[in-house]
């Protein structure tokens, strides 16, 4: 690695920059070409929105009105996005050898980046959510040395973090209230700790939200743990759900899912799961039509979404009270709460059943994401669109009103750095900040 992390002093912790473009230059966190001499491509990590806790990675407390670079990566040309991206069906096989995998995640007030099995993490440190053995905030991307195995995927939650390694093991750390960590106790963990789950096979997929998490085994069994306030988000049924305090600290199989699960997404108070053939099932709270069944009847029992029975869904994303689905044809569907414009239907109404986002009808979308009350989509041409709550600049588009009910393309400030066009590959959305990975070459690889 060409970059060494300098410890941020206490004076910098107190410094605030109200609005910022970014530091003058973004550090190179990973440089394959320097050690192998191979031809490489350049990826850049951009962030924007609210960064009072360091989650933007720029070294100071700040807000960014538009995407600004945080770090650069020089990777081999056969890199790919993480095969275990939460909510997304796997698209790859390892027949040509294991490539370098890259993934990003945004939690409530912290951020993470996985490159070639290593985890960089930064932001608010309360509860130990960064996994460094302390609760201090970290204002720049910092390599976590406490995960010694090869990390395949991360999912950052409210006050906790979840990681999946190449051996199919799940690690969690941070605040353990309501069983969020899955360690049978409600203690916090300042360092990554492996979950001793009841599964007897490798885990291949993870997801989390503010207070509940899920994991899928290679055979398609779904396990879940964390908070349930009577809404049924854990999908376990009478006698198998949370304790009297509303928490379940032991990962438990969702036996009511009678078909193998391939991907899962955890919403604010509900859960969605995808089968290998792209059928969407969901359960939990439904007071805002989060389940997309045309009524407000929620509950713990997993059921397929009737309106999508003839669609093959390849990715799902969950917000606090709304949902997105991406079809194999590149169409984006949304439903649930629309009070901040997060559904993209040019209105602020609730949507009872999945409805196409018409503003993206002429685009071939390949990637989606949800923040708490906003949404994002990436096209096959590397364009990033965002919509919904813009109060904290989390849409990355200066000059918007506080709510944006239809998708708007996010623009990047052109820099004469010789790296070429901006081709967005993936996007992650937190409560009030967002990040994306951008390939700086003429043609994007996904």
VOGU-3710 file (C-alpha; in Angstrom, 3 decimals, decimal comma):
1> xxxxxxxxxx> 0,000/0,000/0,000  1,288/3,413/-0,978  -0,561/5,246/1,789  0,146/5,312/5,493  -2,456/6,685/7,800  -1,429/9,616/9,966  -3,072/9,794/13,375  -5,485/12,723/13,562  -4,743/14,942/16,534  -7,347/16,250/18,963
11> xxxxxxxxxx> -7,155/19,760/17,499  -8,276/18,409/14,135  -11,136/16,568/15,792  -12,470/19,916/16,955  -11,975/21,744/13,651  -15,089/22,231/11,564  -15,390/23,113/7,907  -19,073/24,025/7,241  -19,037/23,269/3,518  -16,198/21,639/1,661
21> xxxxxxxxxx> -15,205/20,266/-1,703  -12,600/17,914/-0,181  -8,980/17,752/0,662  -6,639/18,913/-2,102  -5,685/15,371/-3,048  -7,130/12,005/-2,161  -4,694/9,380/-0,821  -3,969/6,172/-2,686  -5,133/3,408/-0,327  -4,311/0,476/-2,596
31> xxxxxxxxxx> -1,793/0,303/-5,442  -1,370/-3,052/-7,136  0,795/-1,678/-9,941  3,534/-0,504/-7,586  4,240/-4,070/-6,440  3,459/-6,150/-9,550  4,038/-3,849/-12,482  0,695/-4,944/-13,957  -1,491/-2,659/-15,995  -4,017/-1,101/-13,661
41> xxxxxxxxxx> -7,188/0,949/-13,617  -8,023/3,749/-11,231  -11,060/3,730/-8,991  -11,943/6,720/-6,863  -14,124/6,811/-3,774  -16,326/9,904/-3,508  -18,440/11,094/-0,565  -20,960/13,859/0,093  -23,634/14,997/2,528  -23,312/15,554/6,247
51> xxxxxxxxxx> -20,009/14,657/7,868  -20,091/16,024/11,410  -18,777/12,710/12,766  -16,048/12,156/10,192  -18,078/9,787/8,014  -17,101/11,630/4,809  -13,455/10,692/5,327  -12,016/14,142/4,583  -10,215/14,584/7,909  -12,518/17,226/9,407
61> xxxxxxxxxx> -16,093/17,847/10,460  -17,733/19,102/7,285  -20,637/18,999/4,879  -20,063/18,344/1,191  -22,553/19,731/-1,311  -21,415/17,481/-4,141  -19,275/14,328/-4,588  -15,655/14,916/-3,638  -12,802/12,385/-3,706  -11,839/10,579/-0,516
71> xxxxxxxxxx> -9,409/7,950/-1,784  -7,976/6,363/-4,921  -7,415/2,689/-5,724  -5,159/1,306/-8,448  -6,447/-2,155/-9,230  -5,874/-4,904/-11,765  -8,191/-4,816/-14,745  -10,086/-7,932/-13,618  -11,422/-6,367/-10,412  -15,134/-6,625/-9,638
81> xxxxxxxxxx> -17,687/-5,425/-7,141  -18,138/-7,641/-4,105  -19,948/-10,840/-5,010  -21,675/-10,711/-1,613  -23,114/-7,190/-1,917  -26,128/-7,012/0,453  -29,446/-7,286/-1,375  -27,914/-8,186/-4,731  -27,981/-11,532/-6,516  -24,524/-12,861/-7,313
91> xxxxxxxxxx> -23,550/-12,329/-10,938  -20,180/-14,044/-11,099  -18,308/-17,320/-11,003  -14,671/-17,797/-10,088  -13,844/-19,915/-13,119  -11,107/-17,503/-14,271  -9,475/-17,235/-10,883  -10,343/-14,985/-7,949  -10,233/-11,306/-8,955  -9,837/-8,372/-6,619
101> xxxxxxxxxx> -13,203/-7,484/-5,080  -14,257/-4,013/-3,953  -17,253/-2,960/-1,842  -18,557/0,020/0,136  -21,123/0,544/2,876  -22,574/3,491/4,800  -23,919/3,158/8,324  -25,770/5,732/10,357  -22,678/7,884/10,938  -19,813/5,668/9,760
111> xxxxxxxxxx> -18,442/4,380/6,465  -16,477/1,408/5,181  -14,491/0,233/2,161  -13,348/-3,315/1,375  -10,517/-3,815/-1,117  -8,937/-7,205/-1,788  -9,974/-8,570/1,597  -8,912/-5,555/3,674  -11,285/-3,231/5,529  -10,902/0,526/5,825
121> xxxxxxxxxx> -13,412/2,122/8,172  -14,032/5,620/9,555  -16,621/7,943/11,115  -18,315/8,060/14,494  -16,843/5,663/17,026  -19,524/5,549/19,763  -20,277/2,013/20,895  -17,123/0,669/19,260  -18,720/0,472/15,802  -15,363/1,041/14,045
131> xxxxxxxxxx> -13,778/-2,028/15,630  -10,490/-0,402/16,674  -10,760/-1,273/20,378  -11,918/2,214/21,381  -14,881/4,559/20,878  -13,091/7,524/19,323  -14,219/8,908/16,003  -11,879/8,496/13,027  -11,917/11,161/10,334  -10,012/9,478/7,479
141> xxxxxxxxxx> -10,226/5,976/5,954  -8,179/3,803/8,290  -7,169/0,178/7,844  -8,655/-2,025/10,553  -5,964/-4,502/11,640  -8,309/-6,535/13,815  -9,853/-8,607/11,027  -7,027/-10,953/10,116  -8,939/-13,031/7,560  -9,911/-12,011/4,037
151> xxxxxxxxxx> -13,029/-9,806/4,190  -15,557/-10,371/1,417  -18,371/-8,039/2,397  -19,385/-5,453/4,976  -22,752/-4,132/6,116  -22,757/-1,126/8,435  -25,734/-0,497/10,714  -26,823/2,118/13,199  -24,329/1,598/16,025  -22,772/-1,647/14,860
161> xxxxxxxxxx> -20,961/-3,295/11,945  -21,123/-6,716/10,260  -18,441/-8,391/8,124  -18,277/-11,633/6,133  -14,944/-13,325/5,479  -13,814/-15,737/2,767  -14,251/-18,715/5,096  -17,971/-17,975/5,404  -17,686/-16,613/8,943  -19,607/-13,586/10,234
171> xxxxxxxxxx> -18,038/-10,980/12,535  -19,850/-8,164/14,348  -18,824/-5,335/16,633  -20,189/-2,151/18,191  -23,231/-1,546/20,374  -24,971/-4,791/21,298  -28,315/-3,488/22,534  -31,392/-5,512/21,486  -29,118/-8,354/20,367  -27,762/-6,428/17,378
181> xxxxxxxxxx> -24,447/-8,299/17,404  -25,812/-11,843/17,598  -23,480/-12,867/20,437  -26,141/-14,142/22,888  -25,516/-11,146/25,157  -26,291/-7,437/24,879  -22,726/-6,288/25,553  -20,892/-3,933/23,255  -17,839/-5,237/21,412  -14,973/-2,849/20,708
191> xxxxxxxxxx> -13,252/-5,385/18,440  -14,631/-7,680/15,703  -15,958/-10,902/17,196  -17,057/-13,988/15,298  -20,691/-15,034/15,682  -21,054/-18,598/16,939  -24,214/-19,233/14,946  -26,266/-22,413/14,929  -25,638/-22,861/11,204  -23,347/-25,741/10,227
201> xxxxxxxxxx> -22,226/-24,410/6,846  -20,615/-21,349/5,366  -22,404/-18,009/5,225  -22,373/-16,384/1,768  -24,432/-13,202/2,223  -25,078/-10,644/4,979  -27,223/-7,544/5,509  -28,094/-5,178/8,328  -30,091/-2,076/9,179  -30,342/0,144/12,235
211> xxxxxxxxxx> -30,923/-2,667/14,720  -31,460/-6,028/12,993  -29,275/-8,216/10,785  -29,477/-11,274/8,552  -27,190/-13,935/7,086  -27,694/-16,565/4,380  -25,981/-19,956/4,228  -24,684/-21,519/1,015  -27,732/-23,796/0,899  -30,079/-20,814/1,108
221> xxxxxxxxxx> -31,118/-20,888/4,768  -31,842/-17,450/6,227  -30,839/-16,540/9,796  -31,830/-13,320/11,520  -31,288/-11,505/14,834  -31,634/-8,123/16,534  -34,552/-5,867/17,433  -38,255/-6,513/16,832  -40,813/-4,193/18,415  -43,762/-6,416/17,632
231> xxxxxxxxxx> -43,707/-5,542/13,923  -42,512/-9,003/12,889  -39,377/-7,891/11,044  -37,473/-10,978/12,246  -39,927/-13,329/10,554  -39,882/-15,925/13,320  -43,448/-16,218/14,586  -44,973/-16,847/18,018  -42,582/-18,138/20,661  -39,510/-17,807/18,439
241> xxxxxxxxxx> -39,083/-14,052/18,321  -37,601/-11,419/20,612  -37,593/-11,382/24,399  -39,657/-9,043/26,562  -37,199/-6,211/25,830  -37,742/-6,523/22,084  -34,427/-8,097/21,202  -33,123/-11,441/19,917  -29,406/-11,929/20,514  -29,072/-15,389/18,968
251> xxxxxxxxxx> -29,204/-15,838/15,160  -32,308/-17,895/14,431  -33,410/-19,565/11,210  -36,427/-18,084/9,429  -38,157/-21,438/8,996  -41,223/-19,868/7,379  -39,148/-19,202/4,250  -39,892/-22,465/2,482  -37,638/-21,741/-0,496  -33,875/-21,114/-0,566
261> xxxxxxxxxx> -32,829/-17,474/-0,186  -30,067/-15,866/-2,264  -30,084/-12,218/-1,109  -31,562/-10,216/1,758  -32,114/-6,564/2,667  -33,012/-5,189/6,105  -35,264/-2,130/6,237  -36,148/0,091/9,136  -38,882/-2,187/10,502  -39,222/-4,835/7,781
271> xxxxxxxxxx> -37,131/-7,362/5,837  -36,966/-8,383/2,171  -35,468/-11,535/0,665  -34,768/-12,705/-2,886  -34,804/-16,286/-4,108  -32,292/-17,470/-6,687  -34,882/-17,102/-9,442  -35,516/-13,496/-8,451  -38,789/-13,791/-6,555  -39,268/-11,198/-3,816
281> xxxxxxxxxx> -40,562/-12,121/-0,353  -40,980/-9,731/2,572  -42,412/-9,362/6,083  -42,638/-6,987/9,036  -44,118/-3,496/9,415  -46,494/-2,326/6,700  -48,187/0,833/7,994  -46,688/2,791/5,081  -47,160/0,028/2,477  -43,518/-1,037/2,873
291> xxxxxxxxxx> -44,429/-4,571/1,821  -46,080/-3,480/-1,428  -49,104/-5,763/-1,138  -51,783/-3,105/-1,607  -52,874/-3,044/2,045  -51,446/-2,149/5,438  -51,530/-5,657/6,858  -48,068/-6,508/8,158  -46,812/-9,388/10,248  -44,030/-11,848/10,831
301> xxxxxxxxxx> -44,854/-14,409/8,139  -42,786/-14,160/4,938  -44,884/-13,893/1,791  -44,145/-13,213/-1,876  -45,143/-9,849/-3,335  -48,088/-10,584/-5,668  -47,443/-7,677/-8,044  -43,943/-8,974/-8,785  -44,700/-12,647/-9,401  -43,916/-12,300/-13,127
311> xxxxxxxxxx> -40,743/-10,249/-12,633  -37,216/-11,480/-12,002  -35,689/-9,138/-9,436  -31,885/-8,963/-9,305  -31,405/-6,419/-6,508  -33,437/-5,053/-3,594  -32,842/-2,070/-1,326  -34,657/-0,990/1,835  -35,039/2,448/3,387  -36,615/3,381/6,670
321> xxxxxxxxxx> -40,163/3,127/5,308  -39,754/2,519/1,564  -38,433/-0,130/-0,785  -36,760/-0,404/-4,193  -36,428/-3,360/-6,550  -34,376/-3,693/-9,736  -35,564/-6,063/-12,475  -33,273/-8,018/-14,769  -34,431/-5,703/-17,573  -32,987/-2,680/-15,765
331> xxxxxxxxxx> -36,271/-1,237/-14,522  -36,538/0,358/-11,068  -39,692/-0,190/-8,996  -40,523/1,609/-5,751  -43,229/1,562/-3,090  -43,980/2,552/0,495  -43,619/5,960/2,125  -43,091/8,854/-0,275  -43,235/11,863/2,027  -39,706/12,981/1,126
341> xxxxxxxxxx> -39,989/12,126/-2,570  -37,928/8,961/-2,049  -40,112/6,906/-4,409  -39,188/9,021/-7,428  -42,759/9,311/-8,694  -42,779/13,129/-8,855  -45,078/13,213/-5,839  -45,035/12,799/-2,069  -47,778/10,184/-1,868  -47,584/6,716/-0,382
351> xxxxxxxxxx> -47,415/3,923/-2,960  -49,382/0,755/-2,162  -47,796/-1,578/-4,722  -44,528/-1,601/-6,698  -44,605/1,076/-9,381  -41,956/1,824/-12,046  -39,925/5,001/-11,624  -40,989/6,563/-14,925  -38,211/9,143/-14,980  -35,737/6,267/-15,402
361> xxxxxxxxxx> -37,796/4,381/-17,997  -35,352/5,118/-20,817  -32,328/4,091/-18,754  -30,839/0,646/-18,210  -30,291/0,643/-14,441  -27,761/-1,808/-13,023  -27,484/-0,833/-9,337  -29,765/0,665/-6,671  -29,489/1,859/-3,062  -31,671/3,339/-0,325
371> xxxxxxxxxx> -30,842/5,709/2,479  -33,301/6,274/5,292  -35,479/8,585/3,183  -33,746/8,878/-0,177  -32,810/6,643/-3,097  -30,156/6,130/-5,774  -29,723/4,333/-9,087  -26,792/3,758/-11,460  -27,182/3,177/-15,203  -25,173/0,984/-17,553
381> xxxxxxxxxx> -23,474/4,143/-18,833  -22,120/4,939/-15,385  -24,560/7,738/-14,584  -25,733/8,210/-10,990  -29,276/9,418/-10,241  -30,591/10,343/-6,794  -33,879/11,529/-5,326  -35,708/12,012/-2,022  -34,609/13,813/1,146  -31,962/16,442/0,378
391> xxxxxxxxxx> -31,922/18,291/3,689  -28,328/17,325/4,520  -27,031/17,474/0,919  -27,117/13,676/0,760  -28,200/13,763/-2,892  -24,941/15,426/-3,914  -26,651/18,077/-6,047  -26,313/21,708/-4,920  -29,322/23,981/-5,149  -32,078/21,429/-4,600
401> xxxxxxxxxx> -34,988/22,029/-2,275  -35,097/19,915/0,880  -37,129/17,241/-0,911  -36,600/16,057/-4,482  -39,467/13,839/-5,760  -37,920/12,783/-9,079  -34,482/11,425/-10,057  -31,769/13,953/-10,878  -28,379/13,096/-12,344  -25,424/13,691/-10,031
411> xxxxxxxxxx> -22,623/15,590/-11,737  -18,919/15,380/-10,941  -16,634/18,392/-11,023  -14,263/17,882/-13,928  -10,592/17,706/-13,003  -7,769/17,782/-15,528  -6,063/14,759/-14,005  -5,779/12,656/-17,149  -7,923/9,865/-15,729  -10,837/10,071/-18,158
421> xxxxxxxxxx> -14,592/10,050/-17,684  -16,482/9,376/-14,462  -18,193/5,972/-14,610  -20,063/5,207/-11,395  -19,988/1,527/-10,408  -21,688/1,370/-7,016  -23,317/3,633/-4,452  -23,961/3,372/-0,708  -26,387/5,495/1,298  -26,385/6,279/5,006
431> xxxxxxxxxx> -28,735/8,392/7,078  -27,401/11,727/5,860  -24,348/10,921/3,759  -23,531/8,835/0,714  -20,532/7,406/-1,155  -19,857/5,962/-4,579  -17,088/4,105/-6,385  -16,118/5,627/-9,723  -14,036/4,059/-12,500  -11,977/6,779/-14,156
441> xxxxxx> -11,574/5,289/-17,612  -13,390/5,437/-20,921  -15,235/2,129/-20,416  -16,647/0,938/-17,084  -16,266/-2,677/-15,945  -18,970/-4,053/-13,673
//
